[in-house]
C-alpha cells in the first residue's frame, strides 16, 4: 500500500469528491482531496528519501487508479535534474501514456515528462510518434509535454530546432477538429508568443484560417497589438 495514498485517503471529502468527479467528467474513484493537500503529502513523503524510492511509490499510486493518487504519482516524479534515475523516470512516464483519460492527470504527467524531454532532447524522436497515435491524450501530449520549449527566453540551437519541430507538429494538427487538440495548439502558440511573437504571427498568418475560431483567438491573445 502506498504511504502517500494512505494520507490522501485519510483526507478524503465525499462532498468535494462528488463535485470534483462531475467537473472532471471522470468515472475513476475520486477522494475529494485538494491540490495543496496532494502537494503537501508528496513533499513530506519524498523529503530525505532517495529518488530510487520515488519510482516504486509512484507506480503504487498509479496502480490504485484513484484520481488524486495518479496526480500525486506524477507530482512525485517532477524534478528538473536527475542523474542515474533519468532514464528510469522517463520509462515510468512512458508506461502511463496509454492510461491517460483526461486533461487534469495528463497535465500533471506532462509536468514530469516535460522535464525529462528538456534533459534529453533526443526524446523528441519518441514524442513525434505520439502525433500519429489514435489515442487522443497521447496525441495531445506531444504538444503539452513540449511546452517548456515554448517558454525559453534564450533557446540554444538545439532548443530552437526542437521548437521548430514542435511547431511542425502543431501545423499537422490544424485539420484535427477535436477540441482538446485545438486547445493544445492554442496553448503552445500563446505560450510561445511571450518569447517569439514573430513565429506565432507567421504560424497564424499561414495556418490560422484552418484553426477553430476559439483556438485562433486564444493563440493570439497575448500578442502585442493583437
CORKA-V957979 format. One record per helix or strand of 2 or more residues. SS is the DSSP state (~ for helix, > for strand). FROM is the first residue (numbers start at 0). TO is the last residue. If there is no record, write none. Layout:
BEGIN
ss: [SS,SS]
from: [FROM,FROM]
to: [TO,TO]
END
This chain:
BEGIN
ss: [~,~,~,~,~,~,~,~,~,~,~,~,~,~]
from: [2,13,34,50,66,85,102,120,135,146,156,178,196,212]
to: [9,23,45,62,75,98,118,129,143,149,172,191,209,219]
END
